[in-house]
Amino acid sequence: MENLLGLMRVRIHRGINLAIRDVTTSDPYVVVRMGKQKLKTRVVKKNLNPEWNEELTLSITEPILPINLHVYDKDIFSLDDKMGDAEIDIHPFIDAVRKRYKNIPSGTIISKIKPSRQNCFSEESSIVWENDQVVQNVFIRLRNVERGEIELQLQWIDIPGSKDQEQAERIRKGKDQVS
């Protein structure tokens, strides 16, 4: 994949106050989509505040696409019920990754994103340099549903030989200019 920039680990921590889709509860799971990639968590039975704590990994390529989350209630005898969805624009996160921070203290905030009508954030989210990696903790408000949030974390994983790694190496050697 010549357009491969790296990998993004999406840690789906938990759901908060999710919608009821069975009589008094739901059996939720999360589907994460980006382009043709599709990953999903396990089903947590009878729980409106499920704890998944699962790590899903996406390949990030150019053009950079948003991450789409879809939450469903698992049903046995019918189609799974929709429990909301959300879209995450990862451009600010990728911009932070491309800055190639070095020698800055762990916990340094690179940038902050405020919740708005243009994103699904339920509270301000910081992109942080943590343990020599770029991470972002996010609380997502689900759309197209009466209630519910998802707590997750984005974490960048560099791949040797990827497009961004090669460009960073050229910059270090002085063969490219920083734009």
C-alpha positions in Angstrom: 0.0 0.0 0.0 1.9 3.0 -1.2 -0.5 5.5 0.4 -0.3 3.8 3.9 0.4 6.5 6.5 0.3 4.2 9.6 -2.1 2.4 11.8 -4.6 3.8 14.3 -5.6 1.9 17.3 -9.2 2.6 18.4 -9.8 1.6 22.0 -13.5 1.3 22.6 -13.7 1.7 26.3 -17.4 1.9 27.2 -20.9 3.0 26.4 -22.8 5.4 28.6 -26.6 5.6 29.1 -27.3 3.8 25.8 -30.8 3.5 24.4 -33.2 0.7 25.4 -34.0 -1.5 22.4 -35.3 -4.7 24.1 -38.0 -4.6 26.8 -35.9 -3.0 29.6 -32.3 -3.2 28.3 -30.1 -3.8 25.2 -27.3 -6.1 24.0 -25.0 -3.5 22.5 -22.0 -3.8 20.3 -20.0 -1.2 18.2 -19.1 -1.4 14.5 -16.2 0.8 13.4 -16.0 1.6 9.7 -13.4 3.5 7.7 -13.8 3.2 3.9 -13.8 -0.5 3.2 -12.5 -1.5 6.6 -15.1 -2.8 9.1 -14.3 -4.0 12.7 -16.6 -4.7 15.6 -16.6 -5.3 19.3 -18.1 -8.2 21.1 -21.7 -8.0 22.3 -22.3 -7.1 25.9 -25.6 -8.7 27.0 -28.3 -6.8 28.9 -26.3 -3.6 29.6 -27.0 0.1 28.9 -23.5 1.0 30.2 -21.3 -1.7 28.6 -17.6 -2.0 29.2 -15.9 -3.3 26.1 -12.3 -2.2 26.6 -11.4 -3.6 23.2 -8.7 -2.5 20.8 -9.5 -2.3 17.1 -6.8 -1.3 14.5 -7.4 0.6 11.3 -5.0 1.2 8.4 -4.8 4.9 7.7 -4.2 5.8 4.0 -4.6 8.8 1.8 -7.1 10.2 1.2 -7.9 10.4 4.9 -11.4 9.3 5.7 -13.5 9.8 8.8 -14.1 7.0 11.3 -17.8 6.0 11.5 -19.2 4.3 14.6 -22.5 2.5 14.6 -23.9 1.0 17.8 -26.4 -1.9 17.5 -28.5 -4.1 19.8 -27.9 -7.7 19.0 -31.1 -9.6 18.3 -31.5 -13.3 17.7 -34.7 -13.7 15.7 -34.7 -10.3 13.8 -32.3 -7.7 12.4 -30.1 -6.0 14.9 -31.6 -2.7 16.1 -29.8 0.6 15.5 -28.7 2.4 18.7 -27.1 5.4 17.2 -24.1 6.4 15.1 -21.3 9.0 15.0 -18.6 10.3 12.7 -15.1 11.3 13.8 -13.0 13.6 11.6 -9.4 12.4 12.2 -7.7 15.2 10.3 -6.7 17.1 13.5 -5.3 13.9 14.9 -3.3 13.1 11.7 -2.0 16.7 11.6 -0.7 16.3 15.1 1.0 12.9 14.2 2.6 14.6 11.1 4.3 17.2 13.3 6.7 14.4 14.6 7.1 15.6 18.1 10.3 14.6 19.9 11.7 15.4 23.3 8.5 16.9 24.7 7.2 15.8 28.1 4.6 13.1 28.3 1.2 14.7 29.0 1.8 17.7 26.7 -1.4 18.8 25.1 -0.9 19.3 21.3 -4.3 20.6 20.5 -7.9 20.8 21.8 -11.1 20.2 20.0 -14.3 21.7 21.3 -17.7 20.0 20.8 -19.7 21.7 18.1 -22.5 21.0 15.6 -19.9 19.9 13.1 -18.6 17.0 15.3 -20.1 14.4 17.6 -17.9 15.2 20.6 -19.9 15.5 23.9 -17.1 17.3 25.6 -13.7 19.0 24.8 -11.1 16.5 23.6 -7.4 16.9 23.8 -4.8 15.4 21.4 -1.9 14.6 23.8 1.7 13.5 23.5 1.7 10.5 25.9 4.6 8.0 26.4 6.2 8.9 23.0 2.8 8.6 21.2 0.0 10.8 20.0 -3.3 9.9 21.7 -6.7 11.4 21.9 -9.4 10.5 24.5 -12.9 11.1 23.1 -16.4 11.1 24.4 -18.8 10.7 21.4 -22.5 11.7 21.5 -24.4 9.2 19.4 -26.7 10.7 16.6 -30.0 9.4 15.3 -31.0 8.0 18.7 -32.6 9.4 21.9 -29.5 9.1 24.0 -26.1 7.5 24.5 -22.4 8.2 24.4 -19.3 6.1 23.6 -15.9 6.7 25.3 -12.9 5.8 23.2 -9.3 6.5 22.6 -7.3 7.0 19.4 -3.7 6.1 19.4 -1.2 6.3 16.5 1.1 3.4 15.5 4.0 4.2 13.2 4.9 1.6 10.6 8.5 1.6 9.3 8.5 2.3 5.5 5.1 4.0 5.5 4.6 7.2 3.5 4.7 9.5 6.5 7.8 7.7 8.0 9.6 8.1 4.7 8.8 11.8 4.5 9.9 12.3 8.1 13.2 10.6 7.3 13.8 12.8 4.3 13.0 15.9 6.4 15.5 14.7 9.1 18.2 14.3 6.4 17.4 17.8 5.0 16.1 16.5 1.6 12.6 17.8 2.0 11.2 21.0 3.3 8.6 21.2 6.0 5.4 22.6 4.6 
